[in-house]
Amino acid sequence: MKTLLSQGRARTVTLSGDNIDIKRAEILSYFKDAVKTEEWLYSGVTDSLGFYKRADPLRHPLIFYFGHTACFFVNKYIAAGIISERINPMFESIFAIGVDEMSWDDLDNKHYDWPPIGEVIEYRRRVFEMVEDVILNIDFSLPINWNSPMWIILMGIEHIRIHIETSSVLIRQLPLQYLSPVPFWTIAPSLGFPPSNKMVDIEEGKLILGKPNSYSTYGWDSEYGELCLMMESFQVSKYLCSNAEYLSFVLDHGYSNREYWSEEGWNWVQYDHGNAPRFWSLKHNKWRLRLVFEEIEMPWDWPVEVNCLEADAFCRWKSKKENINCTLPSEAEWEHLYRFADVKDLFEWREAPGNICLEHYQSPSPIQMYDFNGVYDVIGNVWQWTRSSIDGYKGFKVHPIYDDFSVPTFDQKHNIIKGGSWISTGNEASRYARYAFRRHFYQHAGFRYVISSNQTDGDNGNVVYDSDVIVRLKKEWLNDDGNYLSDVARICSSIQIVGIGDKVLNVGCSTGRSTFELMNLFECVHGVDRTARLIGCGVSLRERGEVSFCDKTIKNIRLRDYFKDFESNRGVFYQTDYANMKPFFDGYSLIVISSSDDLLSDETILVIMIDRILDNGRIVMVHSNFIDIETVNKKYDHMILDRVINLDEFRYISVWRKST
């Protein structure tokens, strides 16, 4: 690998310096390295059909991710005002959203007509030429902070590096017939049977979690804030759990014994029908291990790679067998271990101290190779599952240009992984890296275990702390806004549209109140909003029946308090860009645009929506300014304003239809 990429180029750049030209050149080199590494990975998919095969039924096919990293730059640059024109609006819609398995993602292949690979390659070329031009010409100052336009450039580069890793996991699940090993792809050796695992004592102490705002490298929003804890002493396994150690659980019928699994874990086992980790296979009575581009004889001294549910089941099994309290470490315990091991951050390395940043191998490596003060693989080799679900630290703030990076994972369904893997580069390999995945998802992730009496940290029960979201929740569910949204829904139901169905689109659905009011009256409602942290409240209400927020004290909003006989299957929430919606948002009898003042300032919103209703359909808009019917109808030739209804002293409703 070092013959392909110079050592250290996969490490994130620092934000400080005293020379703009030198920093610009560093960032350009860092960008080119990310693109080169991503395309090096994808060059192993030698049959183009592999790009269109869904390797994991819960994820998009590879073609989505191949287009997504380029599309991300365009969409974020548009949002930040760095550029004003799109490169390919269709691509920037279909490749925009759908990375994680969430309710507002769309994983239905019927909604997609994936473009030919050649067109996506050409699209990527055009986008990356644009990015290079932006890097060379954008004005910025040093040090770079998250209000700087160069922060958005770094955001896109770090986003590529995340997907280098996640795409490699999907490639690892494709049939080998679509793949060939790429040049300079070095597989680590096996050193034989691994040493027995032992426990290492970690002393008690005070711990402060969270990345300082002034830190010298780029960070995602979930890394910032602060959490102070007093840690009791605990014991941690000297090594990561190896394939050999995990085999004992497999041979003891661990996958068929219900008592070792959480309820969620057992449901997953029944769904997956597996009896061993996903990347294991038993052929001719010998275990083999699937890597990214090939399959090899089982290296028993490599760390086992499992999802969080399997790691938790192993700990339950070990606890029962040895009569101990064995669990996965919490995020805080892992951080305490990191400080015990005295690990330096990546920009301080002369050479990567572990199997990380693609500097040593392009596979896991033996668990006894990299020693950190008596505990091995504190960073690198494979990610390490924790028992902590992710949430924001105190003082957490959402970055306005990527508001859907962290907040959608604050749902108690995503557990934190720490430490990075052999393919983690850039921010992923940094000391404050804080990523989380669904507990049933596979990454290049394994685990170590602890014996501990510390409580799980950072689990706030899916409580909203975002002040902007809290204001909207209170207005729409606890104060007067909810009443007018109910009135709007009733007016919509009274609009008689002959001969068409009840398919309704609610644009600007915010925390979901307007959508739920419509769902109470119509058979099929799609609620869309461009802000993930708002629409996440609606998703929580639909799936869990409640959402909680912290306003000095914890307060709850319960759906049953507003709708007694609610049918959740009447509606679905989607996050989307109103001006660049996917083609399947079509054929509506009614489109309701809630709180439309900001949308009315852009007259194209009506043009966009008028193309998505049936010929006899209607668009209903809620706004605070009176609209004169005669003046409007003289101005537009593609739509007609039927009527304006005075809802109350603050609001009006306008009803529009297509011109004939």
C-alpha positions in Angstrom: 0.0 0.0 0.0 2.9 2.4 0.7 3.9 2.1 -2.9 0.5 3.4 -3.9 -0.1 6.1 -1.4 2.7 7.9 0.5 2.7 7.2 4.2 0.7 9.7 6.2 -1.4 11.0 3.4 -4.4 9.1 4.8 -4.2 11.2 8.0 -6.5 14.2 8.4 -5.0 17.6 7.9 -4.6 20.1 10.8 -6.7 23.3 10.8 -4.0 25.7 11.9 -1.0 27.2 10.0 0.4 30.5 9.0 0.4 30.1 5.2 -2.9 30.0 3.2 -1.2 28.6 0.0 0.5 25.8 1.9 -2.7 24.8 3.7 -4.6 25.0 0.4 -2.1 22.6 -1.2 -2.4 20.2 1.8 -6.1 20.1 1.5 -6.0 19.5 -2.2 -3.5 16.7 -1.7 -5.7 15.2 1.0 -8.8 15.4 -1.3 -7.0 13.7 -4.2 -5.7 11.0 -1.9 -9.3 10.3 -0.7 -10.6 10.0 -4.3 -7.6 7.9 -5.4 -8.1 5.5 -2.5 -11.8 5.2 -3.1 -11.3 4.4 -6.8 -8.6 2.0 -5.9 -11.1 0.1 -3.7 -13.8 0.1 -6.4 -11.4 -1.1 -9.1 -11.7 -4.5 -7.4 -15.3 -4.7 -8.7 -14.3 -6.0 -12.1 -17.8 -7.1 -13.2 -20.1 -4.0 -13.5 -23.1 -6.2 -12.5 -21.6 -6.1 -9.0 -22.5 -2.4 -8.7 -26.2 -3.2 -9.1 -26.4 -6.3 -6.9 -27.6 -5.6 -3.3 -24.9 -7.1 -1.2 -26.9 -6.5 2.0 -30.7 -6.5 1.8 -30.7 -3.5 4.3 -28.4 -1.3 2.2 -28.5 0.1 -1.3 -26.4 -1.5 -4.1 -22.9 -0.3 -4.6 -23.9 2.1 -7.4 -25.6 4.3 -4.9 -22.5 4.7 -2.8 -20.3 5.2 -5.8 -22.5 8.2 -6.8 -23.2 9.3 -3.3 -19.8 10.6 -2.3 -19.6 12.8 -5.4 -23.3 14.0 -5.0 -22.5 14.9 -1.4 -20.1 17.7 -2.5 -22.7 19.3 -4.8 -25.6 19.2 -2.3 -23.5 20.6 0.5 -21.9 23.2 -1.6 -25.4 24.3 -2.8 -26.6 24.4 0.8 -23.5 26.4 1.9 -23.7 28.9 -1.1 -20.3 27.8 -2.4 -21.8 27.0 -5.8 -25.1 28.0 -7.3 -25.7 25.5 -10.1 -26.2 21.7 -10.0 -24.2 19.4 -12.2 -26.9 16.7 -12.6 -30.1 17.3 -10.7 -31.3 13.8 -11.2 -28.2 12.2 -9.8 -28.2 14.7 -7.0 -31.6 13.4 -6.0 -31.2 9.6 -6.3 -27.8 9.6 -4.8 -28.6 12.0 -1.9 -30.1 10.0 0.9 -30.3 6.3 1.9 -27.1 5.4 3.7 -28.4 4.1 7.0 -31.5 1.9 7.5 -33.8 4.6 8.8 -37.5 5.2 8.4 -37.0 8.3 6.3 -34.6 6.6 4.0 -36.0 4.9 0.9 -34.6 1.4 0.3 -37.3 0.3 -2.1 -35.7 -0.5 -5.5 -39.0 0.3 -7.3 -38.2 3.9 -6.6 -34.9 3.8 -8.5 -33.7 3.5 -12.0 -30.0 3.3 -11.4 -27.9 4.9 -14.2 -25.2 3.1 -16.2 -21.8 2.9 -14.5 -20.2 4.9 -17.3 -22.5 7.8 -16.6 -21.7 7.8 -12.9 -18.0 7.7 -13.7 -18.4 10.7 -15.9 -20.5 12.5 -13.2 -17.8 11.8 -10.6 -15.2 13.3 -12.9 -17.1 16.5 -13.4 -17.9 16.8 -9.7 -14.3 16.2 -8.6 -13.0 18.8 -11.2 -15.4 21.3 -9.6 -14.2 20.4 -6.1 -10.6 20.9 -7.1 -11.5 24.3 -8.6 -13.2 25.3 -5.3 -10.3 24.2 -3.2 -7.9 26.2 -5.4 -10.0 29.4 -5.4 -12.2 29.6 -2.3 -11.3 32.4 0.2 -10.7 31.3 3.7 -8.6 32.2 6.7 -6.6 30.3 9.3 -7.2 28.6 11.6 -10.2 26.8 9.9 -13.3 26.5 12.1 -16.7 25.1 11.4 -18.0 28.5 10.1 -15.3 28.5 7.5 -16.2 27.5 3.9 -13.1 25.3 3.9 -14.8 23.3 6.7 -17.4 22.3 4.2 -14.6 21.1 1.8 -13.1 19.0 4.6 -16.6 17.7 5.4 -16.8 16.3 1.9 -13.3 14.8 2.0 -13.9 13.1 5.4 -17.3 11.9 4.1 -15.4 10.1 1.2 -13.2 8.4 3.8 -16.1 7.1 5.8 -17.5 5.5 2.6 -14.2 4.0 1.7 -14.7 1.8 4.7 -18.5 1.2 4.5 -18.2 0.4 0.8 -15.5 -2.1 1.6 -17.9 -3.9 4.0 -20.5 -4.2 1.2 -17.9 -5.4 -1.3 -17.0 -8.0 1.3 -20.5 -9.3 1.0 -20.7 -9.5 -2.8 -20.1 -12.9 -4.5 -16.5 -13.3 -5.4 -17.4 -13.8 -9.1 -17.8 -10.0 -9.4 -14.4 -9.2 -7.8 -10.7 -9.4 -8.3 -8.0 -8.4 -5.7 -6.5 -4.9 -6.4 -2.8 -4.2 -6.7 -0.8 -3.5 -3.5 -3.6 -5.2 -1.4 -1.5 -6.8 1.4 -3.1 -9.4 3.7 -1.6 -9.8 7.2 0.0 -13.1 8.1 -1.3 -15.4 10.8 1.1 -16.2 13.6 -0.7 -19.4 14.6 -2.9 -20.0 17.6 -3.4 -16.9 19.6 -2.4 -16.4 23.3 -5.0 -16.8 26.0 -6.9 -13.7 26.8 -6.3 -12.1 30.2 -7.8 -9.2 32.2 -5.9 -6.0 32.8 -6.7 -3.7 35.7 -7.7 -0.1 34.9 -7.6 2.3 37.8 -10.4 4.6 38.8 -10.3 8.3 37.8 -12.0 11.4 36.5 -12.8 11.4 32.8 -13.9 14.3 30.5 -15.4 13.2 27.2 -15.8 15.4 24.2 -13.6 17.2 21.6 -12.5 20.7 22.5 -13.9 23.3 20.1 -10.4 24.6 19.4 -8.9 21.1 18.6 -6.6 21.1 15.6 -8.4 18.7 13.3 -11.8 18.4 11.7 -14.6 16.8 13.7 -18.2 15.8 13.2 -20.8 17.5 15.4 -21.4 14.5 17.7 -17.7 14.7 18.8 -18.1 18.2 20.4 -19.6 19.1 23.8 -18.6 17.7 27.2 -19.4 14.9 29.6 -17.7 14.6 33.0 -17.6 11.3 34.8 -16.0 9.6 37.7 -14.9 6.1 36.6 -14.6 3.3 39.1 -11.8 0.8 38.5 -12.6 -2.1 36.1 -10.8 -4.8 34.2 -10.4 -5.0 30.4 -9.4 -7.9 28.2 -5.7 -7.7 27.2 -6.6 -8.7 23.6 -9.5 -8.3 21.3 -11.7 -11.4 21.2 -10.0 -13.6 18.6 -11.6 -16.0 16.1 -10.3 -18.8 18.3 -11.9 -17.5 21.5 -15.2 -16.8 19.7 -15.2 -20.4 18.3 -15.9 -21.7 21.7 -19.2 -19.8 21.8 -20.1 -21.1 18.3 -19.2 -24.7 19.2 -21.3 -24.4 22.4 -24.4 -23.8 20.2 -24.4 -20.2 21.1 -26.5 -19.2 18.1 -29.3 -21.6 19.1 -29.5 -20.9 22.8 -32.0 -18.1 23.5 -30.7 -17.4 27.0 -27.5 -15.8 25.6 -29.3 -13.2 23.5 -31.2 -10.0 24.1 -34.7 -9.8 22.7 -33.4 -7.7 19.8 -30.5 -10.1 19.3 -32.7 -13.2 19.3 -35.0 -11.6 16.8 -32.0 -10.9 14.6 -30.8 -14.5 14.9 -34.2 -15.8 13.7 -34.1 -13.4 10.8 -30.5 -14.1 9.8 -30.7 -18.0 10.3 -26.9 -18.0 11.0 -24.9 -20.2 13.3 -21.6 -18.3 13.1 -20.3 -14.9 12.2 -21.4 -13.7 8.7 -17.8 -13.8 7.3 -17.2 -17.3 8.4 -18.0 -20.4 6.3 -17.5 -24.1 7.0 -16.2 -26.0 3.9 -15.0 -29.6 4.0 -15.0 -29.4 7.8 -12.6 -26.5 7.8 -13.5 -22.9 8.7 -12.7 -20.2 6.2 -12.9 -16.4 6.4 -14.2 -14.1 3.8 -12.1 -10.9 3.3 -12.9 -8.0 1.0 -11.7 -9.6 -2.3 -10.9 -13.2 -1.4 -11.6 -16.1 1.0 -8.8 -17.6 3.1 -8.2 -20.4 5.6 -9.4 -19.2 9.0 -6.7 -17.1 10.8 -7.5 -18.0 14.4 -5.3 -15.3 15.9 -7.1 -12.5 14.1 -9.9 -10.6 15.9 -13.4 -12.0 15.3 -15.7 -9.6 13.3 -19.3 -9.6 14.4 -22.2 -7.2 14.9 -23.0 -5.7 18.3 -25.7 -8.2 19.0 -23.3 -11.1 18.6 -20.7 -9.4 20.7 -23.2 -8.9 23.5 -24.3 -12.6 23.3 -20.7 -13.8 23.6 -20.4 -11.7 26.8 -23.6 -13.1 28.2 -22.3 -16.6 27.4 -18.9 -16.0 29.0 -20.6 -14.5 32.1 -22.6 -17.6 32.6 -19.8 -20.0 31.9 -17.3 -18.3 34.3 -19.8 -16.7 36.8 -18.5 -13.2 36.1 -20.1 -9.9 35.0 -18.6 -9.7 31.6 -19.9 -7.0 29.2 -18.9 -4.8 26.3 -17.1 -1.7 27.5 -19.1 1.5 27.7 -17.9 4.5 25.6 -16.4 6.0 28.7 -14.6 2.8 29.7 -13.0 2.7 26.2 -12.0 6.3 26.5 -10.5 5.6 29.9 -8.5 2.7 28.4 -7.3 5.0 25.6 -5.9 7.4 28.2 -4.4 4.5 30.1 -2.6 3.3 26.9 -1.3 6.9 26.3 -2.1 6.9 22.6 -1.1 9.9 20.6 -3.4 11.4 17.9 -2.8 10.6 14.2 -1.3 13.9 13.2 1.4 13.3 15.9 2.4 9.8 14.5 5.7 9.2 12.7 4.3 5.8 11.8 0.8 4.4 12.6 1.2 2.6 16.0 -1.4 0.0 15.1 -3.0 -1.6 12.1 -4.8 1.5 10.9 -4.9 4.1 8.1 -4.0 1.4 5.6 -0.4 1.9 6.6 0.4 -1.8 7.4 -2.2 -4.2 6.0 -5.5 -4.3 4.1 -7.0 -6.9 6.4 -7.2 -7.6 10.1 -3.9 -8.7 11.8 -3.0 -11.0 14.7 -4.3 -9.7 18.0 -0.8 -10.0 19.6 1.0 -7.7 17.2 0.4 -4.1 18.4 1.0 -3.4 22.1 -0.3 -0.3 23.8 1.1 -0.2 27.4 0.2 -3.8 28.0 -3.2 -3.8 26.2 -3.2 -4.7 22.5 -5.0 -3.1 19.6 -6.4 -0.1 21.6 -6.7 1.5 18.2 -6.8 -0.2 14.8 -7.2 -3.7 13.5 -11.0 -3.7 13.9 -13.5 -1.3 15.3 -14.6 -2.1 18.9 -18.3 -2.3 19.8 -19.4 -0.6 23.0 -22.5 -1.1 25.0 -23.3 2.7 24.8 -25.9 4.0 22.4 -24.9 7.3 20.9 -26.2 10.7 21.9 -25.0 14.2 22.1 -22.7 15.4 24.9 -23.8 18.5 26.9 -23.5 21.5 24.7 -24.0 19.5 21.5 -24.9 21.6 18.4 -25.9 20.5 15.0 -23.8 21.7 12.1 -26.4 23.5 9.8 -24.9 22.2 6.6 -25.1 18.5 7.6 -27.9 18.4 10.1 -28.6 14.7 9.4 -25.2 13.3 10.2 -25.6 12.6 13.9 -29.1 13.4 15.1 -30.9 10.5 13.2 -28.7 8.1 15.2 -29.8 9.5 18.6 -32.5 6.9 18.7 -31.1 4.2 21.1 -30.8 1.9 18.1 -27.2 2.8 17.2 -24.3 1.7 19.3 -20.9 3.5 19.4 -17.9 1.9 17.8 -14.4 3.1 18.8 -10.8 2.7 17.8 -10.9 2.5 14.1 -10.0 -0.5 11.8 -7.2 -1.3 9.4 -9.1 0.7 6.7 -10.0 3.7 8.8 -8.4 6.9 7.5 -8.7 10.6 8.2 -11.1 11.5 11.0 -12.1 7.9 11.5 -8.6 7.2 12.9 -8.5 10.2 15.2 -8.7 10.0 19.0 -12.1 11.7 19.2 -13.7 9.7 16.4 -17.3 8.8 17.4 -19.3 6.7 15.0 -22.3 4.5 15.6 -24.2 1.9 13.7 -27.3 -0.2 14.1 -26.6 -3.1 16.4 -27.3 -5.7 13.7 -25.1 -4.0 11.1 -21.7 -5.3 10.1 -18.6 -3.2 9.9 -15.0 -4.2 10.2 -15.8 -4.4 13.8 -15.1 -6.8 16.7 -14.9 -6.3 20.4 -13.0 -6.6 23.7 -14.8 -7.2 27.0 -14.7 -5.7 30.5 -15.6 -6.8 34.0 -17.1 -3.6 35.4 -19.6 -2.1 37.8 -19.6 1.3 35.9 -23.0 2.3 34.6 -23.5 2.8 30.9 -22.8 6.4 30.0 -24.4 8.8 27.6 -27.8 7.0 27.3 -30.5 9.6 27.8 -33.5 7.6 26.7 -33.8 9.2 23.2 -34.4 12.6 24.7 -34.2 15.7 22.4 -31.8 18.4 23.6 -31.6 20.4 20.4 -33.0 23.9 21.3 -34.4 24.5 17.8 -36.2 21.2 17.8 -37.6 21.7 21.3 -39.1 25.1 20.2 -40.8 23.5 17.3 -42.0 20.5 19.4 -43.6 22.9 22.0 -45.2 25.1 19.4 -46.6 22.3 17.3 -47.7 19.8 20.0 -48.1 21.8 23.2 -49.2 25.3 22.1 -51.5 26.9 19.6 -49.8 25.8 16.4 -51.2 22.4 16.9 -54.8 23.8 16.8 -54.3 25.6 13.5 -52.6 22.5 11.9 -55.7 20.5 12.9 -57.9 23.2 11.3 -55.8 23.0 8.1 -56.3 19.2 7.9 -60.1 19.6 8.3 -60.2 22.2 5.6 -58.2 19.9 3.3 -60.6 17.1 3.9 -63.5 19.3 2.9 -62.0 20.2 -0.5 -64.1 18.1 -2.9 -61.9 16.6 -5.7 -64.0 14.3 -8.0 -62.6 11.1 -9.4 -59.2 10.9 -7.7 -57.8 9.2 -4.7 -56.5 10.2 -1.3 -52.7 10.3 -1.8 -51.4 13.3 0.0 -48.0 15.0 0.3 -47.2 17.2 3.3 -44.3 19.5 2.5 -42.4 21.1 5.4 -43.9 18.6 7.9 -41.5 19.7 10.7 -41.9 17.5 13.8 -44.8 15.7 12.2 -47.9 17.2 13.7 -49.3 18.4 10.4 -48.7 15.0 8.9 -50.4 13.1 11.7 -53.4 15.4 11.4 -53.6 14.5 7.7 -53.1 10.8 8.4 -56.1 11.0 10.7 -58.3 12.0 7.7 -56.6 10.5 4.6 -55.5 7.0 3.6 -52.0 7.7 2.3 -49.8 10.6 3.5 -46.1 11.3 2.8 -44.6 13.8 5.2 -41.4 15.4 3.9 -39.0 17.8 5.5 -35.4 18.8 4.6 -34.3 18.9 8.2 -33.5 15.5 9.6 -33.5 16.5 13.3 -37.1 17.8 13.0 -38.5 14.9 11.0 -36.9 12.5 13.4 -39.4 13.5 16.0 -42.2 12.5 13.7 -40.5 9.2 13.0 -40.1 8.5 16.7 -43.8 9.3 17.3 -44.9 7.0 14.5 -42.6 4.1 15.5 -42.5 4.4 19.3 -45.6 6.4 20.0 -43.7 9.1 21.9 -40.9 11.6 21.9 -39.2 13.2 24.9 -37.3 16.4 25.2 -35.4 18.3 27.9 -36.8 21.7 28.9 -35.2 22.0 32.4 -37.0 18.7 33.1 -37.7 15.8 30.8 -41.1 16.1 29.1 -42.9 13.6 27.0 -45.3 14.0 24.0 -47.4 10.9 23.4 -49.3 10.3 20.2 -52.2 8.6 21.9 -52.9 11.8 23.8 -53.8 13.5 20.5 -55.1 10.6 18.3 -57.0 7.9 20.0 -57.5 5.5 17.1 -54.4 6.3 15.1 -53.3 4.0 12.2 -49.6 4.4 11.6 -49.6 2.5 8.3 -51.4 5.5 6.7 -48.2 7.6 6.6 -44.5 7.6 6.0 -41.8 10.2 6.6 -39.0 11.1 4.2 -36.1 13.6 4.4 -35.7 15.3 1.1 -34.7 18.5 -0.7 -38.0 20.1 -1.9 -36.4 21.6 -5.0 -34.8 18.3 -6.0 -37.2 15.5 -5.0 -37.0 11.9 -6.3 -39.3 11.1 -9.2 -41.6 8.7 -7.1 -43.0 11.7 -5.2 -45.7 12.0 -7.8 -49.4 11.4 -8.5 -50.9 13.3 -5.5 -54.4 14.4 -5.2 -53.5 16.9 -2.6 -50.2 18.6 -1.6 -50.2 20.5 1.7 -47.3 23.0 2.2 -47.1 23.8 5.9 -45.8 27.1 7.2 -45.1 28.3 3.7 -43.7 31.8 4.2 -40.1 30.7 3.6 -41.2 28.6 0.6 -43.3 31.3 -0.9 -40.3 33.6 -1.2 -39.1 31.2 -3.9 -41.8 31.1 -6.5 -40.4 28.0 -8.1 -41.7 25.9 -5.2 -45.2 26.1 -6.7 -43.9 25.2 -10.2 -42.1 22.1 -8.7 -45.2 21.0 -6.8 -47.7 21.6 -9.5 -45.9 19.0 -11.6 -46.4 16.4 -8.8 -50.2 16.6 -8.5 -52.9 14.9 -10.7 -54.7 17.0 -13.2 -57.6 17.7 -10.9 -55.5 17.9 -7.8 -55.0 20.8 -5.4 -52.1 22.5 -3.6 -52.9 24.0 -0.2 -50.5 26.5 1.3 -50.4 28.0 4.8 -48.9 31.5 5.1 -49.1 34.7 7.1 -49.5 37.2 4.2 -52.8 37.8 2.4 -52.7 36.9 -1.3 -54.8 38.8 -3.8 -56.4 36.3 -6.2 -56.8 38.5 -9.2 -53.2 39.8 -9.0 -51.8 36.3 -8.7 -53.9 34.8 -11.5 -52.6 37.6 -13.9 -49.0 36.8 -12.9 -49.0 33.0 -13.4 -50.0 31.1 -16.5 -49.3 27.6 -15.1 -51.5 27.7 -12.0 -54.7 29.2 -10.8 -55.4 30.4 -7.2 -58.9 29.2 -6.5 -59.5 30.7 -3.1 -57.9 32.3 0.0 -59.3 31.3 3.4 -58.7 33.5 6.5 -57.7 30.8 9.0 -57.2 33.2 12.0 -55.8 36.6 12.6 -52.3 35.4 11.9 -52.7 32.9 9.0 -54.3 32.3 5.6 -54.8 29.2 3.5 -54.6 29.4 -0.3 -55.9 26.7 -2.6 -54.2 26.3 -6.0 -54.9 24.1 -9.1 -53.3 23.6 -12.4 -54.4 25.9 -15.2 -56.2 24.2 -18.1 
